[in-house]
Amino acid sequence: MKELEEIVGKLEEGDVPLEKAIEYFQEGMTLSKLCHTKLQTVEKQMDSILKEDGELAPFHVQEDEKGGS
């Protein structure tokens, strides 16, 4: 998330050469998709915490492939 914020900041400054801006944009889109995917995974895990009747259900934390970055 921090990397994405840094990229947005660089692009907002406006004095980035076009080629570099395109690189930043592509990298930002990749990071954005990664964040979205992780958010969806967490939402599914949170949904599994509660059963349909509102009682707590087992919740298993999954390790990130990169070691929790």
Secondary structure, 3 states (H helix, E strand, C coil): CHHHHHHHHHHHHCCCCHHHHHHHHHHHHHHHHHHHHHHHHHHHHHHHHECCCCCECCCCCCCCCCCCC
